[in-house]
Each structure stands twice: as structure tokens, then as C-alpha cells.
């Protein structure tokens, strides 16, 4: 590297354009970027400001490791915070000057936990003390020469070298020169201000200072007198010393010529470059003067700093949270950030130390929620929804549409607009949350309410189990609910749906199970066998009388009983409606006639009934077990299947595996839960793939052209890597197709095949459209409205027709104006008919009008 290149790199580094300033920060996240990579980027003219943009990440010459590092860093801090880090010097900057400093010297400092700022005034004895007595004078001189060159100073001359290398073991063993006396005095004052002052109690003695510093009384008395003149301490009547506690504003007003620089940094929040431009002073000089000024202010001398010191040292408190929660100016947080090492504990632990007003601000500005158990956690739809129901715990159950209104009102009033928009949800999503919550109970009429689980004591659950020790059989929950009203009241169980929920979730018994909505089985038996036993006990009996008997004894609805008998026990029902002994009513001639007409392998029960409406008593005579057995068929839960197949799922799996391309027939058979279940199972195992809207392709066909599961998994991984690398929030298969390198693309598959592959990834969400899916990385459910809002610019607006053209070009989605306006307004966005512009919110629209005037 020649001198011109080195000067250019030093200049760009001083202006905060280099990633050198974040190398040590990246190490905290176990990300290593070499020093040479940072230098190479500077020599190519690529700055950190460019790397933070989407375009910069794709610039040629940027290593993948750097792109990944910047993406990770952006996920944990804002761009401004990253730039602030880059504007500060770190130990890595010491490698820039030509002083012979090596990476070993750098690692020596890092292992000793020495920071760049610690090098100011560092003497050789101090250096060796930091290294636990390891004598490394050559390394010390290389390091300090680099430091002085970076700070605009001279290299160490002979006098200063002696002053920093001579160790004084006894005060009288060396001649006291004027130079040495000043160095010693300055070092003592600095040690007192930066270290000793904060260690001392608020009231202290001379002996206490002597113990902390190891210095003699004469030197310390002179120092303490000077500190009294500077209003740092005051002397008490009994000869003690007391710390002078003042507000930060008062202290800043008395700092002499550096006051304006300190105010610019702390109160105005100006960067070093902005202060440099304002005063016409080099940024390096500003940095040195500010550091020296800060070091002159002990932390426990500042009233506000003392108030928040313990919390600041313990918790990781962002500046904006500090201001909002404690109602303090940003200058206090900035001062503490310079003088104190911030804590690393989760900020949520701060909640218990706040008063009520501070807690409300804390929850709002950090988007947190305090649960009824006192736990503080990040807000999600689930915990906020539970919290809302808890707030209305004493009220009646509501439908999910009614709860949505209450829930949306709460999040609008409690959280910032961006968080509120993210939390809002549709009734269907809230219903899903309720089904997984242990604090929300479903009530009759598709209503829900908060449920206090503390009502479920062991004694009450034991009583409930005792209540269920009754005659084995299938019971309606309405019947069970009426058995013990007092127990229902103790359990806070309001209706039969709530009782069914409690039994299903909290009654652990092998012989008790919820079999369907409003029905519970007690005992181990099939419903058909149970009904068959009851029929035999009371036969012959008419269907109506049997239904009434079951309703009275077990609480089952007549319709449920009739449906079960017709489907499962048709051979027990005679043509005249009498229930009796099992019978087969088909003659050989009738069986032969029926067999000739069963040309397909599988039917639905309803399909056969509709096919033969002209035959009297067809269901009871032809679809009973005996009749079906005569013609080689079986009844499988409503599906009439040729007996050789065993069961419906085995049949479906067989034809899906055998057929290379399977088009789903337009039949009720293929709309059954059995078919959907086997398709889902085969898709999860990647044995079956959706080719288009109604066609599936098997792995057998793909294997013939050299495609196996490993190649498919590689393709899926490649597609996701392309998306993550692009940095785009939304994508379609067509938008990434050009970047994919896979032989599978050459097979001529429809886009829906590749969309199905992407959809198998749990971390990928999708928005259905008529022209295909629009994907995004995330598990939250998004809509077209959310997509449109996210595509709007963060500042200003965009012409509605221009946005429609962009969407058409990128996603092949042609949205009319009305649809765009309606969906954006539905998500809190704004449309101006006068300007034909769309904005993220109305405030942004008003700001644009103000700026244009």
C-alpha cells in the first residue's frame, strides 16, 4: 500500500465510511470479518453507507461474509446506530498507520480487554500492569506510535519515552524533574476523577482517598483543595469531604471552553462530523476534546446519573425507551453511555422497578405486555388476545366477531400505530388462537370467554370423574351437564360446550373420550357395537321409540342416532322401520343385479342413494353389511369400497402411487377427508407433488427423468437462499426463476409445482391470488392489504397507476384501482383523490403537503 492509498484510507476511515468500526461489534455475535476485507472495501470505494442499502449489498466485489454480517447487524440495530459505531475508532484502526504494529499486538490488547479509548495517557508500567506483569516494551511502542499517529500527535521522543518507561518503586529513588512532576500530578488527577471519586462514599476522609490511591497526604491535600475549587467536592465542618451533587445541565454550564462541544454532543445529539462542520475543527480533534471533557465528570457527581446508574449498568436500555419511560432528556442517557458500560440483561427485567406511569410507557414503547401473572413479554396476537379477554373476565361469552371489535379497540388505544396494525387480526385467526389457549374456553353458540383455570382444583376434577362413573355408552354433553348443577357452578362451567372442553382437556381417563361435537363416550366401545347391543336388548322396537329411549337415557339427539343406524347398521333396520335382528334382504338375483351396476371401485353412501332413488327401501336393503358383503363391498365410514382394497386410505395411496400423473376426478369421493388426509401425508413425505390446480405428479415419474428427493430439497434450499440474498420482502416464483440453476426447471413443470415446493417450508408464508401465490419469509398470516401497505414508500407517496404497473410487472397481478384503494384503506393507509397518490397513513400525506409549500 503506497502513501497516497494509506492517506485515502485514513481519511475515509475518519469520516466513518469504513466497517472497521463494527468489526468488534460483529465479534459479539460470533461473526468474524477480516481486517483485510474492510481495507479492500475502502480501496474499492465501497462505504458502510452503501452496504446498508439493498443496492449496496449486491455491488460486485462485496464478499458474501460481509453481506451476511451487515444483514444480521441490521436485524438487531438501526442503520443510524451502525453508522455511529463506524464513526468511532476501535483497536482495528491501529493497524492502519505504518508503525509496524501486528495482529499479534492487536490480539494482545483484545485479550487484556483494553479498548481504544483506554490508550490515552497509557504508560509502559500501566501497560504491563494490564498485561498482568508481562513485559512487552516493543509491542507497547508499536501500539502507542499507531495511537498517536491516529490522534494527530507525534511519535514518542526520547524524553517522553523515559517518562513512560521508568518505574518508580520508591519516591525518593529518582530525581523529581518538572516534566515528571507534571506527568505524575496529571495522572493522579485523572485517576481521582475517573476511578476513585465514584468508588468513594458520598462523605469520605483523606485517609479513605489515601487508601484508594496509595499516594501521600501532601499530594492528596493539594488535589482535594483543587477539587473543592472546581465544585466537585466540599469540605465539611468536621474535616471530612463530601461529594457535590449537581444536575448535568449545571455541570455543562461550568465546563469552560468545552461547554458548547458537550452540549452539541449530549443535548443536540450531533455526530462528531456534524460538530466538526459546525465549529470548523477536525473530527479527530473534536473526539479527543470530548473524551477529555467527559473524563473530567465523575458519574456520581451528576444527580441524574446517580439516579439511574444501577439500572443502566444492569439492563440494556435503548435511548428512546429511557426518555419515554423516565421522562428525561436524551442527554442523560448519552452521558451514561459514554461514562458507564451499559448492562446486558433483558430490559424486560426493569419493569418491576418502575412506578405505574413508567410501567405504562414502558409497555407501550417497547411493545410489551404484562400478563395477569406479572410476567412481561413481547406482544403477540395470542398473549394480547388472552389479556383482552382477561380484562372482560366477569362478562358473558361473545362471538369471535364481537371479540374482534373489542380486541381491535384495545390495541389501537394501547400500542403505537405500527404495532397496532401488526396486531390486528381477523376472527378466523383469533379463533385459532383461542383453540390453542388454556385461558379461553369455547361456549355454546360459537362464543368464547376467559376461563380461570384455578377453578379446576384436584378436588373438583375428582368430583367430575366421579360424576362420569356411570353406565358405559355414548352421552350427549347436555345430559351430562344437567347431572350435577352445583359442581358445574363450582367449575365455573356455563353450558354443555364448556363441559365438553373441560372433559377433553383436563379429565385424564382411558375410558372417557370426546368422540364428536356434543358427544362423549364412557367405556371402550364402538358406537355401532353399542347401538347394536341396545337394539338387541329392546328388539323389536320402532325407530321412533328407540330414538326416544336413547334421548331419555343418554341425551343423544334423535337425528344422530338415526344417522348412525342408517350408515353403520342398515341391516338392523327393516323396510317397515322396525329395528330387529340382523338380516340380509337380498336374493341371489337381486345381488347379481346390484353387482353388475357397481362398476367403480369406490362410491359415497349418498352417491349410491341418489343413483337408485326408484328402488324402495334401497338403503336398508342394499347398503347393509350383509348385502354389501354379497356383492364384494364394505362400508368404510360413508365410503362404499370394494372389499379387496381393505380401507379407503390404502386405495387412495395405491392409485396416487401408481399413476404418474393423477387428475382428481370431479366426484364426492375425492372430496372426502380420507382422500385429503392421504394427499397431505404423501406431500409431506415428498412422494407426491401438485402439478396444477387438479393434477398431482408422483415421485416415480420424476425419478424416471433423474429427479430424486435430494435434488428437490436442494432446489427448495436454493430458492430460499435467492430470496434471502435479494433482501426483498415479497416474491413470486416467476420473480426468482431467472436466478435458479436446477435441471428440474427443464422438465416443463407448471409454476404451481414450484409454488407447492416453496409452500412446504414452515417459515414461508403466502398470499393466495388468482394468478398464483405471493410468498414472504414469516409465519404470520398476511393479506393483499398488508402486501400493498408494505409496498408503499416509507416517505412521501406514490401514484396509484404507477404502483399498479409495478405490481403487474413484478407479481403479474392486475389489480383494479378500487381494489387497491379499498385494501390499503383497510390497513390504515390513505388515498388522496386530488393527487391520485397513495400513502402509508394520513399523517404522511399531510407532511407531504406541508413540505411542498
Secondary structure as UniProt FT lines:
FT   HELIX           3..14
FT   TURN            15..16
FT   HELIX           19..22
FT   HELIX           23..27
FT   TURN            28..30
FT   HELIX           35..43
FT   TURN            44..45
FT   HELIX           48..51
FT   HELIX           54..57
FT   TURN            60..61
FT   HELIX           64..76
FT   HELIX           79..87
FT   HELIX           91..95
FT   HELIX           103..111
FT   TURN            112..113
FT   HELIX           116..119
FT   TURN            120..121
FT   HELIX           124..130
FT   TURN            131..133
FT   HELIX           137..150
FT   TURN            151..152
FT   HELIX           158..165
FT   HELIX           171..173
FT   HELIX           178..191
FT   HELIX           192..196
FT   HELIX           197..199
FT   STRAND          203..204
FT   HELIX           206..213
FT   HELIX           217..229
FT   TURN            230..231
FT   STRAND          233..235
FT   TURN            237..238
FT   STRAND          241..243
FT   HELIX           248..253
FT   HELIX           256..258
FT   HELIX           259..266
FT   HELIX           272..279
FT   HELIX           283..295
FT   HELIX           299..301
FT   HELIX           303..314
FT   HELIX           319..326
FT   HELIX           330..339
FT   HELIX           347..353
FT   HELIX           356..365
FT   TURN            366..367
FT   STRAND          368..370
FT   TURN            372..373
FT   STRAND          376..378
FT   HELIX           381..391
FT   TURN            392..394
FT   STRAND          398..399
FT   HELIX           400..414
FT   HELIX           417..423
FT   HELIX           427..436
FT   STRAND          440..443
FT   TURN            444..446
FT   STRAND          447..450
FT   HELIX           453..455
FT   HELIX           458..467
FT   STRAND          473..476
FT   HELIX           477..481
FT   TURN            482..483
FT   HELIX           485..490
FT   TURN            491..492
FT   HELIX           496..506
FT   TURN            510..511
FT   STRAND          512..516
FT   TURN            517..518
FT   STRAND          519..522
FT   HELIX           527..538
FT   STRAND          541..542
FT   HELIX           543..554
FT   HELIX           558..568
FT   HELIX           570..572
FT   TURN            575..576
FT   STRAND          578..579
FT   HELIX           588..597
FT   STRAND          602..604
FT   HELIX           605..611
FT   TURN            612..614
FT   TURN            616..617
FT   HELIX           618..622
FT   HELIX           625..630
FT   TURN            631..632
FT   STRAND          633..636
FT   TURN            637..638
FT   STRAND          639..642
FT   HELIX           643..645
FT   HELIX           648..658
FT   STRAND          661..663
FT   HELIX           668..671
FT   HELIX           673..684
FT   TURN            685..686
FT   STRAND          688..692
FT   TURN            693..694
FT   STRAND          695..698
FT   HELIX           699..704
FT   TURN            705..706
FT   HELIX           709..726
FT   STRAND          730..731
FT   HELIX           733..736
FT   HELIX           737..739
FT   HELIX           743..747
FT   HELIX           751..759
FT   TURN            762..763
FT   STRAND          764..767
FT   TURN            770..771
FT   STRAND          774..777
FT   HELIX           784..791
FT   STRAND          798..799
FT   HELIX           800..811
FT   HELIX           817..826
FT   TURN            827..828
FT   STRAND          830..832
FT   TURN            833..836
FT   STRAND          837..839
FT   HELIX           842..852
//
